[in-house]
């Protein structure tokens, strides 16, 4: 079946100037033509959809989510007490939310009960709707380490190798290591004790994890928010760092030299300050997030330094965290521009589309609107180059040429 989008402004995700009025031709799963109206042939018998006044973009790519969490309740309590059946329902709900937000590819970075392995099968078999799914399976942490309550706890080089091999055996497309965090989390029954982060895992353990992932062509990333932990991951040969900073000049040089990506996840703290009270977050936790956004040496400042140095960035929201549902990706996009990390709305759109595809290893297949690529397409009301908030006005979402969302409603 041939479907044509006609009349809108097209932002192709490469950073090139937009085309308006544009024509985009989908032939089955692929983009068969794209260009200015009058310069692209519209096949006879094609279904033509008039999108005048709207913008056509590549589908968004969220590179950091936790599909097993509901963005409301305490993470530790959910991880410890949600049954596998509840986890499965939350994953299905969150995959639908991704589509509703115009997300056509998502990277999950840690769930319980092997839920993403089941979700991947359900997506392949058409049991549930959702975006293209990339996932690490279970997190890997030291005994009593950060987020031990939702991780595989392992110690020593051999145990790390076995854990990575087992995640790969079940189909993990990424490996995630919890490389830093507060060991005092283990002292509390519910909730979390937020203290200074410590490096976790030895360099030898981290090298073993990276070697196992790379041997079979998989990539490895780390939760690393402490300087020595970041240094250890860089020395071990990791491909990506989550959250970002603190970085010094030496780290930035290593990251650029070795093509290490960063996924900032800035919006969580902002959304928790802005909306935390609505979902019942304790005021003390909200205030802690507020203080973290003030003064110097913030995560945003380190990400800005990394961006200026030339480190490659991809968009991720840490969805599933309190106040960060999977259908809220635009706040992250807005912040990347507001904080100066991306100099223009076009730059942040490229980061949320092409860059995400390149990080996930599908850059030749997706992430931009070019002839021959997969027809993963988002149509929104308005002009996101004039106002990034227009990305919330989701009109149509196509995944591999199939219409999945109309006016914010998932059609399956």
N, C-alpha and C positions, 0 to 999 in steps of 0.2 A: 504494500500500500504506500502511496506517495502522499505526503502531507506537506503543505507549504504555509509558512508564516510570512505575512506580507504587510508592509506599511509601517512597521515599528522602527525604532532606533536599535541598531545592533552593536553590541560591545563584545568583541570576539575573544577577550581574555588574554590577548597577546600584548596589550598595551598600545595597540594601534588606535588611531582616531576612529571614533564611532562612525557607522554608516547609517544614513537616514535620507529617505525611506529605504528600507532594506527588504530583501527577499532571502529566505532560508528554505531550502528544499530538503526534506527528509525522505529517503527511499528505504523503507524497512528500518533497520537499526542504525543506518548510517546517514551522515550529512552528504547529500549529493550535489549541493550547490549553495553558494552563499555570496552575496554581493548587493550592489545597489539595484533598486527597482528599475527595470528596463534593461538591465545588463545581464540578468540571469533568466534562462528559459524556465517557464512554468509548464511542466508536462501536461498534456491533455488528460483529463479525467482525474487530476489531482484534487484532493480536498484542500481548499484554500481557506485559511483562517486569517481574518483581518485583525491585525494587532496595532492599528494606528493609535498613537498616543501612549503606547507601551514600549517597554525596553526588553530586548532579547539578549540573554547572557548565557554563558555556560552554567550548568548547575553548580551550586556552591559545594565545597568540600570541607568537611569538618574533621580535622585530623586529631582531635582529642576528645573522646566521649567515654562515659561509663554507662552503657545501656541498661545495666541492671538496677540503677538507682532512679528514684522518682522525683528528684529535685525538691523534695519537701522534707522528708524525715531524716533523722540523724544517720549518717552513712554507716557508722559502726553497728548501730542497732539493726539496720537493714541487712548488713552483711552477716551478722551473727544469727538473726532470728527469722529472716525470710526463708520460706521453704523453696525448694527448687521449682515448684509450680508457680508460686508468686513471682519468682525471678523471671521465669519464662514469659509470664504475662506482661511484666514491666518492660522486658526487652521488646516484645511485639508492639507495645504502646509507643515506645520511644522510636522505633524504626518508622512508624507512621508519622510521628512528630517531625522526624528528619525530613521526610518528603514534604510535609506541610510547609516547612520553612524553605523549600527549594534546594535542599541538600540532596545531591545525587550520588555522593560517595562519602563514607564515614569510616574512620578508624577508631575502633573500640580499644581502650587501653586498660582493660581489666574488669572481669566479672566473676561471679561465683557460680559453682555448679556446672561449669563447662557450657554455660548458656549460649555463648556466641558460636560454638561448634554446632549446636542444634539450630541456632538461628540461620547460620549459613546454609545448612541443608534445607531448612524450611523456605528460604528465599529461592534456592535453586529449583525446588519442586513446586513453587508457586503457592505454597500454603499461606504465606503472609506477604504483604507488600512491604517494600523497603528499598533503600538505596543500595549501591554496591558496597559490600562490607569487607573491611580489612580488620584483623583482630589479632590480639596477642594471646588469647586464652586467659590463663591465670597470671597474675603478677608473681614475681619471684623476689622474695625478701629474706633477710637473715632472720633467725629465730628472735622473736620479739621486736623485729624491726618495724619501720614505718608501714602502716596498714597491714600489719601481720594478720589481722582479723579477716582479711579477704585475700590473702596471698598464700602461695606455697612457701613454707619456711624451710630454708636449706642453709647448710654451713659447710664450707670446704670446697675445694676445686672439683672433686669427683661428684659431690652432691649437686653442685651447680650444673655440671655437664649433664647429669642424668635429668635434672628438671627441664633444661632447655630441650634436650632430645625428646622428652615425653611431650612437651607442648608442640613441638614440630611434628611429632608422630600423629597427633590428633588434628593437624592442619593449620596451626598458627601461621599467619603470614607475617607477623612481627613477634619479637621478643621484647618484653619490658622488665627492666630491673629496677627495684626500689633502692637507689644508690645513696639516699640520704634520708634522714628523718629523726624523729624523737623516740628514743628507746623507752622513755617514760610512759608512752602510750600504754604499755603492757600493765601498768599499775592500776588502771581504772577499769571498772566493769562496763560502764557505758560512757558514751561521749569520748572526748579526746583531751589529753593534756598537751597544750601547745607550748613547747619549750624550744630552746635553741637546737637547730638540726645538727646531726653528727654524720660524718661519712660512714657508710655501711658497705660491707664487702671489701675484701682486699683487692689490690690491683690484679693479682694473680687470678682471683675468682672472676673478676670482671673480664679479664682477657679470655678466660675459658668460655664464658658465656658468649662473647663476641665471636670467638673462633667457631663455636658450634653453629651459631646462626649463619655466619658467612659461608661456612662449608657447604650448606645446602641452598645458598642464594637468598637467604632471608636477611632482613635488617633488624637492628637492635636499637632500642631507645631506653632512656632512663629518666625516672623522677630524680632530679638532681638540683637542689636549691641551696647547696652549701659549697663553698669554694673548693675545698679539698676533694669533695665527691665529684665535682665537675672535672677537676684536673685528672682524677683517677679514671673517669670514663673516657676522657680524651686520650689519655695514655693507652687505654685498653682498646681503642679503635672503634668506639661507638659511632653510630650513624646520625643520631638525633638526640637532643636534650629537651625535656619537657619543662615548661614553666619559665625557665630562663633566669640566670644570674644567681649570685654575683659573678661578673666576668672581669678579669684584668687583661692587660694588653697581650700578655703571653698566651692566655687562653684564646683570645680572639684570633690571634695569628694561627694557632693550631687548628681552630675551627675552619678558617678560610682555606688553609693548606689542605686539610683532609676532607673538605666539603661536608662538614657537620651542620645539620639543620637545627633550628630552634623553633618550637611551637610555644608561643608566649602564654596563652590562657590568661589574659588580663582581666576579662570581664567578671570572673567569679566574685572577686572582692567587691567590685563596684555594684554588681547586682545584689549582693548580700547586704550592702549598706543601703541601697535604694529600696529593696523589696523584702529584706529578711524579716522584718516585723510582721509582714502579711502572712508568712508561713510559720510563724511562731519561733523563730530563732531567738535564743536568749540574748538580751540586750548586751551582756558582757561580750559575747562573741561578735555581735555587730560592731560594737565599739572597737574591739581589737582589729577588725578589718578596716575600720575608718582610720585608725591610727597608722596602720601599715601603708595607707595611701598618702600619708602626709610626710613632710620633711624630706630629707635627702636619702640617697642610697635605696630608692624604691626599685621594685622589679622593672617598672616601666622605664626608668632611667637606664638600667642595664640593657634592656632590649633596644632602646634608642641608640646606645653606644654600639651594640652589635650590628644594628641596621646600617648605621653610618660607616662601620668598618667593612661592610660587604657580606656579612653572614646571611645566609639564605633563611627566610622565614616562611612558615606556612600557618594558616589560620586554624585555631582549635579553641574550644570554649570550656573544656572540662565539664561538659554537660553531665547532668545527673547529680552534681553537687547541689547543696541547698540554694534555691533561687535561680538555678541555671538549667531550665528545661531544654530538651533537645530541639524545641521549635523556637528557641531564642538564640539566634546566631548573629543578629544584626548589631546588638550592643557591642560585641567583640569587634566587629568591623568598624563601627563608629569610633570606638576608643583608639584603634590603631591609627586612625586619621587624626582624631582630636589631640592625641599625645605626640603627634609629629613623627611617629615611627614610619608611617607611609605618608609621603608628601602630598599626595592628591587622592581623590576618590578613585581615579583610574588605577593608581598603584595598589590600593587595598583590594580592589576587585581582582586584579591579577594575582595578588597573594592568596585570595580566597578561592581561586579557580585553578589557573595554570600551575602555580607553585605547589598547591596541594596535590595535584596530579603527579607532578614530578617527584615529590617526596614519596608518594605511594608507588612509584614505579610504573605509572600508567600514562605518562606524559605523551607518548606516541599514540595513545588510544583515546584520551579524554582530556578535559581541562580547558580546551579552547574550541571555538566554533570554526572549524576548518573542514574543507572537503575531504571525505574519507574517514573522518573521525566518528566516534559513537555519538549518536544524537541524544546527548544528555543536556537538556536545555531548560532554562528558567525564563519565564516571561513575567514581568512585573508591571503594575500600573505606575506611571510616572518615570522620572529620570534620575537614576541613582548617582549620576555624575554631578547633578545639581544638589541632590539631597539623598545621602546614603540611606536614610530612613525609608525611602521608596522600596528598598529591598524587602520590607515587611509586607508589601502589597502583592502577595503572590497570586498571580492569575492562572498560569499554566505551568506544569512541570512534566517534561518528557524524560523518560529513562530508556535508552536504547530505542528511541523512536516511538515508544508506547506512552500514550497520555496517562499519567498517573494521578495528577492533581488538577482540579479546576476550581478556581476561586477559593483556594485554601482547603478544599475537601478532597480527601483521598478517594479515588473512584473504585478501589477494589475492597 
